[in-house]
Amino acid sequence: MGMAIFLLALAAAGALLAWAVRGRRCTLLAPTRWRGPRARRALALTFDDGPSEMTAHVLKLLARHGAHATFFACGHHVRRLPHVAVRVLREGHEIGNHTDTHEALYFHSHAFIAEQIGRAQASIEEITGVRPRLFRVPFGARWFGLRAALERNALTGIMWTQIARDWTLDGPAVAARLRDKAAPGAILCFHDGRGLLHDPDIASTLDALELLLPQWAAEGYEFVTVSELLALA
């Protein structure tokens, strides 16, 4: 009986930890926002892992549809492609912090997490002149020490309502996955990069957006930044 209780307690602890790390609504390890108000017919498009050599294609597509978006950028790529990061802001979009080198934070120390976030924050501000206010954790996996790092940098953690899985699905499959899942206040996660890859293939992302943006626009949605969606001052 004692062993059975111990194993049940261990399983429960494991389930709680998994929820704390990956649960989009969970705030045990850090405060998190994963959707906006439902009263406004608006969507927040977000793009992770950039900037990349392909970000310009995303920007062109967004401009054609009058869409604003939030780009969660890696410090490594901002230093590598500073002109792209500056262009993102110049065209009316928003840049958030996605750590420096896109490493998973779990099983790392508080110091490692602080360095990943702080270095990206400093690089983005130095190159663009704008200090990010939003943060998205790589792989959607939080860890101990994240709360303190976000507070130190005055960052708000952002998860997502729906994720595109555009790194593994083709364009039509991504579109089918998200087509009917958009709802007022949704935060949708796409990618304009692929981790630390240079010149990544994001054809699936672009193909999906070519299908989705006209449909959502016809349904009366406006495309706004996360800060606008959440009315962050």
LINNOR-V619909 format. One record per pair of residues at least 6 apart in sequence whose ideal C-beta (glycine too) atoms are under 6 Angstrom apart, sorted by the first residue. I is the first residue (numbers start at 0). J is the second residue. D is the distance in Angstrom with one decimal. If there is no record, write none. Layout:
BEGIN
i=I j=J d=D
i=I j=J d=D
END
This chain:
BEGIN
i=18 j=25 d=5.4
i=19 j=25 d=5.4
i=19 j=27 d=4.1
i=19 j=28 d=5.1
i=20 j=140 d=5.2
i=20 j=141 d=5.6
i=21 j=140 d=5.9
i=23 j=33 d=4.4
i=23 j=158 d=4.1
i=28 j=141 d=4.3
i=28 j=145 d=5.5
i=29 j=141 d=5.3
i=29 j=145 d=4.3
i=29 j=146 d=4.4
i=29 j=149 d=5.6
i=29 j=156 d=5.0
i=30 j=156 d=5.6
i=31 j=156 d=4.5
i=31 j=158 d=5.2
i=32 j=157 d=5.5
i=32 j=229 d=6.0
i=33 j=158 d=4.1
i=33 j=160 d=6.0
i=34 j=160 d=4.6
i=34 j=184 d=5.1
i=34 j=186 d=5.7
i=35 j=184 d=3.9
i=35 j=228 d=3.8
i=35 j=229 d=5.2
i=36 j=184 d=5.2
i=37 j=183 d=4.8
i=37 j=184 d=4.7
i=40 j=183 d=5.0
i=40 j=219 d=5.4
i=40 j=220 d=5.6
i=41 j=221 d=4.9
i=41 j=223 d=5.0
i=41 j=228 d=5.8
i=42 j=181 d=5.7
i=42 j=185 d=5.4
i=42 j=220 d=5.1
i=42 j=222 d=5.7
i=43 j=186 d=4.6
i=43 j=223 d=5.9
i=43 j=225 d=4.6
i=43 j=228 d=4.3
i=44 j=68 d=4.2
i=44 j=187 d=5.5
i=44 j=222 d=5.6
i=45 j=69 d=4.7
i=45 j=188 d=5.3
i=46 j=70 d=4.9
i=46 j=189 d=5.1
i=46 j=191 d=4.1
i=47 j=71 d=4.7
i=47 j=97 d=5.7
i=47 j=190 d=5.0
i=48 j=190 d=5.1
i=48 j=192 d=3.3
i=48 j=194 d=5.9
i=49 j=70 d=5.8
i=49 j=72 d=5.7
i=49 j=76 d=5.9
i=49 j=191 d=3.9
i=49 j=192 d=4.0
i=50 j=72 d=5.9
i=50 j=76 d=5.2
i=50 j=80 d=4.9
i=50 j=83 d=3.9
i=50 j=84 d=5.2
i=51 j=191 d=5.8
i=51 j=192 d=4.0
i=51 j=199 d=5.4
i=52 j=198 d=4.5
i=53 j=201 d=4.7
i=54 j=83 d=5.2
i=54 j=191 d=4.7
i=56 j=205 d=5.8
i=57 j=191 d=4.8
i=58 j=90 d=5.7
i=60 j=208 d=5.5
i=61 j=68 d=5.8
i=64 j=212 d=4.6
i=66 j=222 d=3.5
i=67 j=91 d=5.4
i=67 j=92 d=5.7
i=67 j=223 d=5.6
i=67 j=224 d=5.2
i=68 j=92 d=5.2
i=69 j=93 d=4.4
i=69 j=95 d=5.7
i=69 j=224 d=4.9
i=69 j=225 d=4.4
i=70 j=87 d=5.2
i=70 j=92 d=5.9
i=70 j=94 d=5.4
i=71 j=95 d=4.3
i=71 j=97 d=3.9
i=71 j=135 d=4.2
i=72 j=94 d=5.3
i=72 j=97 d=5.7
i=73 j=97 d=5.1
i=73 j=101 d=5.1
i=74 j=99 d=3.8
i=74 j=118 d=5.4
i=74 j=119 d=3.3
i=74 j=122 d=4.0
i=75 j=99 d=5.9
i=75 j=100 d=5.1
i=77 j=84 d=4.6
i=77 j=122 d=5.2
i=77 j=123 d=5.4
i=77 j=126 d=5.6
i=78 j=122 d=5.4
i=81 j=126 d=4.6
i=84 j=126 d=5.8
i=84 j=127 d=5.4
i=85 j=127 d=5.6
i=87 j=94 d=5.8
i=88 j=127 d=5.5
i=88 j=129 d=5.9
i=93 j=224 d=4.1
i=93 j=226 d=5.9
i=94 j=123 d=6.0
i=94 j=131 d=5.8
i=95 j=131 d=5.1
i=95 j=133 d=3.6
i=95 j=135 d=6.0
i=96 j=119 d=5.0
i=96 j=120 d=5.5
i=96 j=131 d=4.4
i=96 j=134 d=4.5
i=97 j=135 d=5.4
i=98 j=115 d=4.3
i=98 j=119 d=5.5
i=98 j=137 d=5.7
i=99 j=115 d=5.0
i=99 j=118 d=4.3
i=99 j=119 d=4.3
i=101 j=137 d=5.0
i=101 j=194 d=5.2
i=101 j=195 d=5.8
i=103 j=137 d=5.8
i=103 j=138 d=5.4
i=103 j=140 d=5.8
i=104 j=112 d=5.3
i=104 j=142 d=4.4
i=105 j=140 d=5.2
i=105 j=142 d=4.6
i=109 j=144 d=3.3
i=112 j=144 d=4.5
i=112 j=145 d=5.8
i=112 j=148 d=5.2
i=113 j=148 d=4.7
i=116 j=148 d=4.6
i=116 j=152 d=5.9
i=120 j=152 d=5.1
i=123 j=131 d=5.5
i=124 j=130 d=4.4
i=133 j=155 d=5.5
i=133 j=157 d=5.2
i=133 j=225 d=5.8
i=134 j=149 d=6.0
i=134 j=154 d=4.1
i=134 j=156 d=5.4
i=135 j=157 d=5.1
i=149 j=156 d=5.8
i=157 j=225 d=5.8
i=159 j=186 d=5.0
i=159 j=188 d=3.9
i=160 j=185 d=4.1
i=160 j=186 d=4.9
i=161 j=177 d=5.9
i=161 j=180 d=4.8
i=161 j=187 d=5.4
i=162 j=188 d=4.3
i=163 j=173 d=5.0
i=163 j=177 d=6.0
i=163 j=189 d=4.8
i=165 j=173 d=4.9
i=165 j=189 d=5.6
i=165 j=190 d=5.5
i=165 j=203 d=4.8
i=165 j=204 d=4.4
i=166 j=190 d=5.9
i=166 j=193 d=6.0
i=169 j=203 d=5.1
i=170 j=203 d=4.8
i=170 j=206 d=2.5
i=170 j=207 d=4.5
i=173 j=203 d=5.7
i=173 j=207 d=3.6
i=174 j=207 d=4.6
i=174 j=210 d=4.1
i=174 j=211 d=5.4
i=181 j=215 d=5.8
i=189 j=204 d=5.3
i=190 j=204 d=5.9
i=192 j=199 d=5.6
i=193 j=199 d=3.8
END
